[in-house]
Amino acid sequence: MNAPTEMTHEEVLRVKLEVLRRQHRDLDDAIAALSERAMPDQLTLKRLKKQKLALKDRIARIEDELTPDIIA
């Protein structure tokens, strides 16, 4: 019987990063679809854009954590 392997912190971050990027793309698609309507719901658009921005911030934080600091 094989023992379950534990993921490293970096591997967990990379998985989270991929999930967040997928969610960001999905929100982008939803915003585009909603914007194409004749009378888009502005409140929903605003909420979706806010969620997308929050995801972008989370993605940036994880990318920063994954990128090693380079001392110049």
C-alpha positions in Angstrom: 0.0 0.0 0.0 1.4 3.4 -1.0 1.6 6.1 1.6 0.0 9.3 0.5 2.5 11.9 -0.5 2.3 15.4 1.0 2.4 18.4 -1.3 5.0 21.0 -0.6 4.0 24.6 0.2 5.1 25.6 -3.3 3.0 22.9 -5.0 -0.1 23.9 -3.0 0.5 27.5 -4.0 0.8 26.5 -7.7 -2.5 24.6 -7.5 -4.2 27.5 -5.9 -2.7 29.8 -8.5 -4.1 27.7 -11.4 -7.6 27.6 -9.7 -7.6 31.4 -9.2 -6.5 32.0 -12.8 -9.3 29.8 -14.1 -11.8 31.7 -11.9 -10.4 34.9 -13.2 -10.9 33.8 -16.8 -14.5 32.6 -16.0 -15.3 36.0 -14.5 -13.8 37.7 -17.6 -16.1 35.6 -19.8 -19.1 36.3 -17.6 -18.4 40.0 -17.7 -18.0 40.0 -21.5 -21.3 38.0 -22.0 -23.2 40.3 -19.6 -21.8 43.4 -21.3 -23.0 42.2 -24.7 -26.7 42.4 -23.6 -28.8 45.3 -24.7 -29.5 46.4 -21.2 -26.7 44.9 -18.9 -27.4 44.8 -15.2 -24.9 47.4 -14.0 -24.9 46.3 -10.4 -24.1 42.7 -11.4 -21.3 44.0 -13.7 -19.9 46.1 -10.9 -19.9 43.1 -8.5 -18.3 40.8 -11.1 -15.6 43.3 -11.9 -14.9 43.8 -8.1 -14.6 40.0 -7.7 -12.3 39.8 -10.7 -10.0 42.6 -9.3 -9.9 40.8 -5.9 -8.8 37.6 -7.7 -6.2 39.5 -9.6 -4.8 40.8 -6.3 -4.7 37.2 -4.8 -3.0 35.9 -8.0 -0.4 38.7 -7.7 0.3 37.9 -4.0 0.8 34.2 -4.8 3.0 34.9 -7.8 5.1 37.2 -5.6 5.4 34.4 -3.0 6.5 31.9 -5.7 9.0 34.3 -7.3 12.3 34.2 -5.4 13.7 37.5 -4.2 16.7 38.6 -6.3 19.1 40.8 -4.4 20.6 43.4 -6.8 
